[in-house]
Amino acid sequence: MSGVRTLEDIDNERDDVLKDREYMLLGTSTWIDIKTLTVNVQRVGNGVRIDVWPRELMRGYEPLASVEVPFSRGRDNDSGGGW
């Protein structure tokens, strides 16, 4: 065994470390890479907007899909909310 890790090994290790976790958006937006896609999660006005892009293309292109949902559509389990 050469001790050299492949990209697949690294991806599998990262998947194991990050699976089954909850995350809280502390700022106003974040980018998440998922296989061949890049997802932009944004806090907007009184809700959240999610845009899905191909991982290779972003500038000058429209997202593949977008959704915007007001917080009022969700269930409030936490009065603190972090936002």
Secondary structure, DSSP 8 states (H G I E B T S, - for coil): ------HHHHHHHHHHHHTT------SSEEEEEETTEEEEEEEETTEEEEEEEESS--TTS--SEEEEEEGGGS----SS---
